[in-house]
């Protein structure tokens, strides 16, 4: 799971969708570039592929980050069983601007017991960069389901008044996408292996009434699961900050494959991490 050293940074900060924002930014930069060359009375030079990014040390297949390349529009993440290849692409059109203060990519298809090497390429309209440095070997210890709440595609089921939020990022400490729900709303996750632990990052615009967390092995019979709550609220500041809270859910019952997050008041969930490393799902 994510290094706890990042927590203070995250709490201290849809795709109208994020990819649309990124496309708009790229188009604006291209217009400025072309105008600058027209002012000089010469045609703009042909764009060049970006330089290779710098892959940061990788300690978990669920937390991969890199230093970006100037002019890059997106990135590809590659992995291999060996440091010298052959390489397979496990992440395409990855943006380094979609999340704040958190890892940029999670290899959700890496299975416990496997060992992988990773590298990254930057891409733009002119082509692909050379590969980054290689990181690894990375021993996969567990599967981690990570949901950045850009939509409901990672949710198994949901009910109640749920809305994908991509506005008002400032009071949410720059979290660009969140799921807003009210009392009685629920979101349910399902994993392919037994759940071991979970983290839920949330914001409260008003009263910070705790969520209720329930686990199930079949999605029918539910049991309450305890959660340790940590509040990071330090006042509204100049931006009317909401109340950021982290829930660490542990003590899942044997065979738990479902996690239900039940809203008790208006709240916005910014990220969910579920570690599942037990036996294979039925």
C-alpha positions in Angstrom: 0.0 0.0 0.0 1.0 3.6 -0.4 3.9 4.9 1.7 2.5 6.8 4.8 5.1 9.6 4.3 2.8 10.8 1.4 -0.2 11.2 3.7 0.6 14.6 5.1 1.3 15.9 1.5 -1.9 14.5 0.2 -4.0 15.9 3.0 -1.9 19.0 3.4 -3.2 18.9 -1.2 -13.9 14.1 -14.6 -11.8 13.8 -16.6 -14.7 17.0 -17.9 -12.7 14.6 -17.7 -9.0 14.9 -17.0 -8.1 13.7 -20.5 -10.2 16.5 -22.0 -8.4 19.1 -19.8 -5.0 17.6 -21.0 -6.1 17.8 -24.6 -7.2 21.4 -24.2 -3.8 22.3 -22.6 -1.9 20.6 -25.4 -3.9 22.4 -28.0 -3.3 25.8 -26.3 0.4 25.2 -26.1 0.5 24.3 -29.8 -1.3 27.5 -30.7 1.1 29.6 -28.7 4.0 27.8 -30.2 2.8 28.4 -33.8 2.0 32.0 -33.1 5.5 32.6 -31.8 7.0 31.3 -35.0 4.6 33.3 -37.2 5.6 36.5 -35.4 9.2 35.7 -36.5 8.0 35.1 -40.1 9.2 31.5 -40.3 7.4 28.2 -40.2 7.6 26.3 -37.0 10.1 23.4 -36.9 8.7 19.9 -36.8 8.0 18.6 -33.3 10.4 16.1 -31.8 9.7 13.1 -29.6 10.3 13.9 -25.9 13.4 12.9 -23.9 13.3 9.7 -21.8 11.6 10.1 -18.4 13.4 9.2 -15.2 11.8 6.2 -13.4 12.0 6.6 -9.6 12.8 3.7 -7.4 10.0 1.1 -7.4 9.2 -0.7 -4.2 5.8 -1.9 -5.1 4.1 -2.8 -8.4 1.1 -0.8 -7.1 3.1 2.4 -6.7 5.1 3.4 -9.8 6.2 7.0 -10.4 8.7 8.9 -12.6 10.0 12.4 -13.4 8.2 13.6 -16.5 9.6 14.7 -19.8 9.1 18.2 -21.3 6.7 18.1 -24.2 5.3 14.7 -23.3 1.5 14.2 -23.8 1.3 10.8 -22.1 3.4 7.8 -21.0 3.6 4.1 -21.5 4.6 1.7 -18.7 6.4 -1.5 -19.7 7.4 -4.5 -17.6 9.6 -7.6 -18.2 10.7 -10.7 -16.3 14.3 -9.7 -17.1 16.2 -6.4 -16.9 17.1 -6.6 -20.6 13.6 -7.6 -21.9 11.6 -8.6 -23.8 9.1 -5.9 -22.7 5.4 -5.8 -22.6 3.2 -2.7 -22.3 1.0 -2.7 -19.1 0.0 1.0 -19.1 -0.9 3.2 -22.1 -2.0 6.9 -22.3 -0.9 7.4 -18.6 -0.9 11.0 -17.5 1.4 12.5 -14.9 -1.1 15.2 -14.1 -4.2 13.1 -13.2 -3.3 12.6 -9.5 -1.6 14.8 -6.9 1.0 13.6 -4.3 0.4 10.0 -5.1 2.0 7.3 -7.3 1.2 7.8 -11.0 0.6 4.1 -12.0 -0.4 0.8 -10.5 0.3 -2.5 -12.2 -3.0 -4.1 -11.3 -2.2 -7.3 -13.3 0.9 -8.2 -11.4 0.1 -11.3 -9.3 1.5 -12.2 -5.9 4.7 -14.3 -6.1 5.8 -12.7 -9.5 8.9 -10.6 -10.0 9.1 -7.8 -12.5 11.3 -5.1 -13.9 9.8 -1.8 -15.1 10.6 1.1 -17.4 8.6 4.0 -18.9 8.4 5.8 -22.2 7.1 9.3 -22.9 5.0 10.0 -26.0 3.7 13.0 -28.0 2.5 13.6 -31.5 6.0 13.2 -32.9 6.5 9.7 -31.4 7.9 7.9 -28.5 11.0 8.6 -26.3 13.8 6.2 -25.6 13.0 4.0 -22.6 13.7 5.3 -19.1 16.1 3.6 -16.7 15.1 0.2 -15.5 13.8 -0.4 -12.0 13.7 -3.8 -10.3 13.5 -6.6 -9.5 10.1 -5.8 -7.9 8.7 -8.7 -5.8 4.9 -8.6 -5.9 3.5 -9.5 -2.5 -0.2 -8.7 -3.0 -2.8 -7.4 -5.4 -4.0 -3.8 -4.8 -7.2 -2.4 -6.2 -6.7 1.3 -6.5 -9.6 3.6 -7.4 -8.9 7.3 -8.0 -12.7 8.0 -8.3 -12.6 9.3 -11.9 -15.8 7.4 -12.5 -17.7 4.4 -11.2 -16.0 1.9 -13.5 -14.0 0.3 -10.6 -17.1 -0.1 -8.4 -18.9 -3.4 -8.3 -22.2 -1.8 -7.4 -23.6 1.4 -6.0 -26.8 3.0 -4.7 -28.1 6.3 -3.6 -27.2 9.8 -4.7 -23.7 9.5 -6.0 -22.0 12.1 -8.3 -18.6 12.2 -9.8 -17.0 15.5 -8.9 -14.2 17.2 -10.9 -14.7 20.8 -9.7 -13.7 22.6 -6.5 -10.4 20.8 -6.3 -8.9 23.5 -4.1 -10.9 22.8 -0.9 -10.2 19.1 -1.6 -6.5 19.7 -1.4 -6.1 19.6 -5.2 -7.8 16.1 -5.5 -9.0 16.4 -9.0 -11.7 13.6 -9.0 -14.0 12.5 -6.2 -17.2 10.6 -5.7 -19.8 12.6 -3.7 -22.5 10.9 -1.8 -25.1 11.7 0.8 -26.7 9.8 3.8 -27.8 6.3 2.6 -25.5 6.2 -0.4 -23.3 3.1 -0.8 -20.5 1.9 -3.0 -19.4 -1.7 -3.1 -16.0 -3.2 -4.3 -15.3 -6.8 -5.2 -11.9 -8.4 -5.3 -10.6 -11.6 -6.9 -8.7 -12.6 -3.7 -9.5 -12.3 0.0 -9.3 -8.8 1.3 -6.5 -8.0 3.8 -6.8 -4.3 4.3 -8.1 -1.1 2.8 -7.6 2.6 2.9 -10.2 5.2 2.2 -9.3 8.9 1.7 -12.3 11.2 2.2 -13.3 14.8 2.6 -16.2 16.3 4.6 -17.6 19.7 3.5 -19.5 19.9 6.9 -19.9 17.4 9.7 -17.4 14.6 9.7 -19.6 11.6 10.5 -17.7 8.4 10.0 -18.5 5.9 7.2 -19.7 2.4 8.0 -17.6 -0.3 6.5 -19.0 -3.8 5.9 -17.5 -7.0 4.5 -19.0 -10.0 2.9 -17.9 -13.3 1.2 -20.9 -13.6 -1.1 -22.4 -10.0 -1.4 -25.5 -11.0 0.6 -24.5 -11.4 4.3 -22.6 -8.5 5.7 -20.5 -7.9 8.8 -19.2 -4.6 10.2 -15.4 -4.2 9.8 -13.5 -1.9 12.2 -11.6 1.1 10.8 -9.0 3.4 12.3 -9.8 7.0 11.5 -7.2 9.7 11.3 -8.3 13.4 10.9 -6.0 15.9 9.2 -8.1 19.0 9.5 -6.1 22.1 10.4 -8.8 24.8 9.7 -10.4 26.2 6.6 -7.4 28.5 5.7 -7.8 30.8 2.8 -9.7 28.3 0.6 -12.4 27.0 2.9 -10.7 23.6 3.1 -12.9 20.6 3.7 -12.1 18.1 6.5 -9.7 15.4 5.1 -9.9 12.1 6.8 -8.1 8.7 6.3 -9.8 5.4 7.2 -7.6 2.3 7.6 -9.8 -0.8 7.5 -8.4 -4.0 8.9 -9.6 -7.2 10.5 -11.5 -8.5 7.5 -13.3 -11.8 8.1 -12.0 -14.9 6.4 -13.1 -15.2 2.8 -14.1 -11.5 2.5 -14.4 -10.6 -1.2 -16.8 -7.6 -0.9 -16.3 -4.2 0.8 -19.3 -1.9 1.3 -18.7 1.8 2.1 -21.9 3.3 3.5 -22.2 7.1 3.7 -23.7 8.5 6.9 -23.5 12.2 5.9 -22.4 14.2 2.9 -18.9 13.3 2.0 -16.5 12.9 -0.9 -14.3 9.9 -1.4 -11.0 10.8 -3.2 -9.2 7.4 -3.3 -9.8 3.8 -2.3 -7.0 1.2 -1.9 -7.8 -2.4 -1.2 -5.1 -5.0 -0.7 -6.2 -8.5 -1.5 -3.7 -11.3 -1.3 -5.5 -14.3 0.1 -6.8 -17.4 -1.7 -8.3 -17.2 -5.2 -11.9 -16.2 -5.5 -14.5 -18.8 -6.1 
